[in-house]
Amino acid sequence: MNDSPAESVLHNCDQRYMRSAIDAAHIAEENGDVPIGAVIVHKDEIIAKAYNQREQLQDPTAHAEIIALTQAAAALENWHLNGCTMYVTLEPCCMCAGALVLARIDRLVYGCDDPKSGAVKSLFSITQDERLNHRVEVTERVLEEECKAILQSFFQQRRTKNKEQIFP
């Protein structure tokens, strides 16, 4: 694969910002939540960095993407997030994909697919649905193996812990 110089720079930037999202995912894991992290970049600057907080806040909507969108809107003092890119470690669900469209974010970069609830390509294509008033450019599978490994490790540990509680 021979990338043009512009594509190569974009690829390197995508990896750098995805590493920030992975760092945020580790915070979610430390707090006992599913390790998903998200960052939003505007003009080459991170303006939002969030992680899943559903367990911490006891809020089903406290996904990394939703919290990051709220932070970005506050940073820009505008709910229209034109010119922004979101980096998230896992393909967004229906709620989060819909919020990206509503926020009019320009671009989404995600780490790994979510075959059980992904709404960007796995189950639905909300970000590309022509019936909606906005479409989001999508780049998938950036640092896929790292993003996948964090989630697999978390759920393996959770399964082991659950077995130990059932069969002491």
Secondary structure by P-SEA (a helix, b strand, c coil): ccccaaaaaaaaaaaaaaaaaaaaaaaaaaacccbbbbbbbccccccbbbcccccccccccccaaaaaaaaaaaaacccccccbbbbbcccccaaaaaaaaaacccbbbbcccccccccccccccccccccccbbbbbbcccaaaaaaaaaaaaaaaaaaaaaaaacc
